[in-house]
């Protein structure tokens, strides 16, 4: 979970970094960060819960975009370029950290083809009662 908390903080940092680092007059750069930051923070916060942990992977394309954005959008500020690349690399890397898994929820469509599903295992654990 620590990686997801860090990703949420990186998303918040991205939203504030233009004002803090002094390039808030560059509209293209700040617009990019004001769009990517909340997306990163939202996906990271959603992935805090075990049942929605897979949402952490939605940050991978956003992190990769931050790595490419300085060249695609033509950033003319070195500080903004370094910030975007650093945050992008961290977000992408931290998005691959799974975290602890305690329970299994559902199984999705793959459970349809399994012969030993979760509910079948749970049913075998329960004592059988004879109903007469």
JOZITA-V685801 format. One record per residue. N is the residue number from 0. BURIAL is # if it has 16 or more other C-alpha atoms within 10 Angstrom, else .. D_CENTER is the distance of its C-alpha to the mean C-alpha in Angstrom with 1 decimal. Layout:
n=N burial=BURIAL d_center=D_CENTER
n=N burial=BURIAL d_center=D_CENTER
This chain:
n=0 burial=# d_center=10.9
n=1 burial=. d_center=12.0
n=2 burial=# d_center=9.1
n=3 burial=# d_center=6.7
n=4 burial=# d_center=9.7
n=5 burial=# d_center=10.1
n=6 burial=# d_center=6.9
n=7 burial=# d_center=8.3
n=8 burial=# d_center=11.6
n=9 burial=# d_center=10.9
n=10 burial=# d_center=10.0
n=11 burial=# d_center=13.3
n=12 burial=# d_center=15.1
n=13 burial=# d_center=14.5
n=14 burial=# d_center=16.2
n=15 burial=# d_center=19.0
n=16 burial=# d_center=19.5
n=17 burial=# d_center=22.0
n=18 burial=. d_center=24.3
n=19 burial=. d_center=24.1
n=20 burial=. d_center=24.6
n=21 burial=. d_center=27.2
n=22 burial=# d_center=26.3
n=23 burial=# d_center=25.8
n=24 burial=. d_center=28.7
n=25 burial=. d_center=26.8
n=26 burial=. d_center=25.7
n=27 burial=. d_center=23.8
n=28 burial=# d_center=21.7
n=29 burial=# d_center=21.1
n=30 burial=. d_center=20.4
n=31 burial=# d_center=17.7
n=32 burial=# d_center=16.1
n=33 burial=# d_center=16.7
n=34 burial=. d_center=14.9
n=35 burial=# d_center=11.8
n=36 burial=# d_center=11.5
n=37 burial=# d_center=11.3
n=38 burial=# d_center=8.8
n=39 burial=# d_center=6.3
n=40 burial=# d_center=7.7
n=41 burial=# d_center=7.9
n=42 burial=# d_center=4.6
n=43 burial=# d_center=4.2
n=44 burial=# d_center=7.8
n=45 burial=# d_center=7.9
n=46 burial=# d_center=6.4
n=47 burial=# d_center=9.2
n=48 burial=. d_center=11.7
n=49 burial=# d_center=12.8
n=50 burial=. d_center=13.6
n=51 burial=. d_center=10.2
n=52 burial=# d_center=8.4
n=53 burial=# d_center=8.0
n=54 burial=# d_center=5.6
n=55 burial=# d_center=2.8
n=56 burial=# d_center=5.1
n=57 burial=# d_center=5.3
n=58 burial=# d_center=4.1
n=59 burial=# d_center=7.0
n=60 burial=. d_center=9.6
n=61 burial=# d_center=9.0
n=62 burial=# d_center=9.3
n=63 burial=# d_center=12.2
n=64 burial=# d_center=13.7
n=65 burial=# d_center=13.9
n=66 burial=# d_center=15.8
n=67 burial=# d_center=18.1
n=68 burial=# d_center=18.5
n=69 burial=# d_center=21.4
n=70 burial=. d_center=23.5
n=71 burial=. d_center=22.8
n=72 burial=. d_center=23.3
n=73 burial=. d_center=26.0
n=74 burial=# d_center=25.0
n=75 burial=. d_center=28.2
n=76 burial=. d_center=27.0
n=77 burial=. d_center=26.4
n=78 burial=. d_center=24.5
n=79 burial=# d_center=22.1
n=80 burial=# d_center=21.7
n=81 burial=. d_center=21.1
n=82 burial=# d_center=18.6
n=83 burial=# d_center=16.6
n=84 burial=# d_center=16.8
n=85 burial=. d_center=16.1
n=86 burial=# d_center=12.9
n=87 burial=# d_center=11.8
n=88 burial=# d_center=12.8
n=89 burial=# d_center=11.2
n=90 burial=# d_center=7.7
n=91 burial=# d_center=8.4
n=92 burial=# d_center=10.1
n=93 burial=# d_center=8.0
n=94 burial=# d_center=5.2
n=95 burial=. d_center=8.4
n=96 burial=. d_center=9.5
n=97 burial=# d_center=10.2
n=98 burial=. d_center=12.0
n=99 burial=. d_center=15.2
n=100 burial=. d_center=16.2
n=101 burial=. d_center=19.3
n=102 burial=. d_center=20.0
n=103 burial=. d_center=19.7
n=104 burial=. d_center=19.1
n=105 burial=. d_center=20.9
n=106 burial=. d_center=20.3
n=107 burial=. d_center=19.9
n=108 burial=. d_center=22.4
n=109 burial=. d_center=22.9
n=110 burial=. d_center=24.7
n=111 burial=. d_center=27.4
n=112 burial=. d_center=28.6
n=113 burial=. d_center=28.5
n=114 burial=. d_center=31.8
n=115 burial=. d_center=30.7
n=116 burial=. d_center=28.2
n=117 burial=. d_center=26.9
n=118 burial=. d_center=29.4
n=119 burial=. d_center=32.2
n=120 burial=. d_center=31.5
n=121 burial=. d_center=31.5
n=122 burial=. d_center=34.7
n=123 burial=. d_center=36.4
n=124 burial=. d_center=35.7
n=125 burial=. d_center=37.5
n=126 burial=. d_center=41.3
n=127 burial=. d_center=43.3
n=128 burial=. d_center=45.9
n=129 burial=. d_center=48.9
n=130 burial=. d_center=49.6
n=131 burial=. d_center=53.3
